[in-house]
């Protein structure tokens, strides 16, 4: 303890000159003066020792720099190399010639799928005015400075600092936190995550990688097929008709399919296609003329989300400029009370209107805006975007009154919900999804979002049912009464549950969440596997007490498939966190079914009946097919590092937005 006290005392006394004066003038000082000075020094030693002991409890929250080696007493868990960790554990030292944080990591599959690692954008945004994370709970001022860079540590000095920690005894909770964090993030044996190796051997995972490399290339080829035909026959239009090759619906005249495809092209490493889209957007995308009234929600998640994600992944300024231009036209749609946007907006003029068939607001539409508008505030420094959506969100929270699960109709004149339908499918779904994702985007700071998501996922128990034959599903509540049906849209829930279970603090995680996630994902897979085409229905109905094979069925009116992504979305999250090879097999089966029953001359088409072979195809291909379905298929089959979920959060259209560093 003497060593620690001395170091702390030197630091505390650095500004003082009493010792220097005492040593140089001792032959001129009286004994009383010497005793007085000595007593003063002893008091300083005692005070600084107590201060040092207090600081030890907060060690993980501080940072050390190479420029101040004595301050390495405040070393954080992220600043320790494997050499230092071994010292803390009492293990023999390892070779410290290369810092553990700079050693190359072997990645599963060797990266031979044609992907790009998205951890490093091509360039940093050129005019980002601020780096601080926006939070509605604590507004921050944006400055003109760049994000502070991590100061490189000198390995020798860092090791000496670790020795100092050992010499006075490291706090047990600090040591355990360092070891746990290293264990959670460590990549071992063949480059596979440690959490994957808890249940599968290296050989099993390597075999899965080998098969998936070929399967992932099949998904890339599907994307190329769609893109080639779109470029040739409908370039710059919102959609292409997959059966005839003509331009499809021109619903907001903003090259929606092109913008919605940008992040998928980038993730798949299709750089030539990405560049030609960038060129068209640079020269042709303008919001300077009337376009008619269209969904504010869809424009936000597809157009705004697509542009912002392209900026996040590539660093190209043009995407941020175009997103800001679009958002400025959308700002007139926000109401004074409750602050939520009207259902429809003219992207060219800013004219807005309600949807015409209900007086209030739809929960999923007004509760699915924060990721996009907050990211825009972070990147531009203009608080108006985040403040607008936060005002709307606060009205929703006020109406919720602390409840997690809420109906999907929000009154327009007072803070309350109307109607009695609670659904995690249409009109409710993405509100619950964004509670968790806004918390992640905020650097896990938005406590209210976290609390309401946890509450909703706990209350969801009353909506979860299991057939006698073993299928677990999420129903609806209508006036408090259960409805034993599950929409395809609801299949996003198990992936969202898994994401929360693996990112929330352990004490907040309900141990049932991962089991629910596995079981409901299995049911969503069965919605596909039990059909004659291998494609999934819009809605599945359930009989609780029927035998296996009879417990799930489809009504003819709900047997169509419109290329929806929610089932493969959850399969992606399940594979990302568990590494279970079966999820890749399921993804491959889905792609095979698409190629066999949905592929069309100019793209992929929706089908009228999933139990009819050969299929009758619709001349429709929604842009979410390239934005979400193909992206999630590819991410499931590609190496995990292609998209790091510690660095990105995906909006409800599967557009990755980088989580800004704190």
Buried (B, 14 or more C-beta within 10 A) or exposed (E): EEEBBBBBBEBBBEEEEEBEEBEEEEEEBEEEEEEEBEEBBEEBBEEBBEEBBEEBEEBBEBEBBBEEBBBBBBBBBEBBBBBBBBBBEEEEEBEBEEBBEEEEEEBBBEBEBBBBEBEEBEEEBEEBBBBBBBBBEEEEEBEEEEEEEEEEBBBEBBBEBBEBBBEBEBBEEBBEBBBEBBEEEEBBEBBBBBBBBEEBEBEBBBEBBEBBBEBBBBBBEBBBBBBEBBBEBBBBBBBBBBBEBBBBBBBBBBBBBBBBBBBBBBBBBBEEBBEBBBEBBEEEBEBEEEBBBBBBBBBBBBBBBBBBBBBBBBBBBBBBBBBBBBBBBBBBBBBEEBBBBBBBBBBBBBBBEBBEEBEBBBBBBBBBBBBBBBBBBBBBBBBBBBBBBBBBBBBBBEBBEEBBBBBBBBBBEEBBBBBEBBBBBBBBBBBBBBBBBBBBBBEBBBEBBBBBBBBBBBBBEEBBBBBEBEBBBBBBBBEEEBBBBBBBBBBBBBBBBBBBBBBBEEEEBBEBBBEBBBBBBBBBBBBBBBBEBBBBBBBBBBBBEBEEEEBBBBEEEBBBBBBBBBBBBBBBBBBBBBBBBBBBBBBBBBBEBBBBBBBBEBBBBBBBBBBBEEBEBBBBBBBBBBBBBBBBBBBBBBBBBBBBBEEBBBBBBBBBBBBBEE
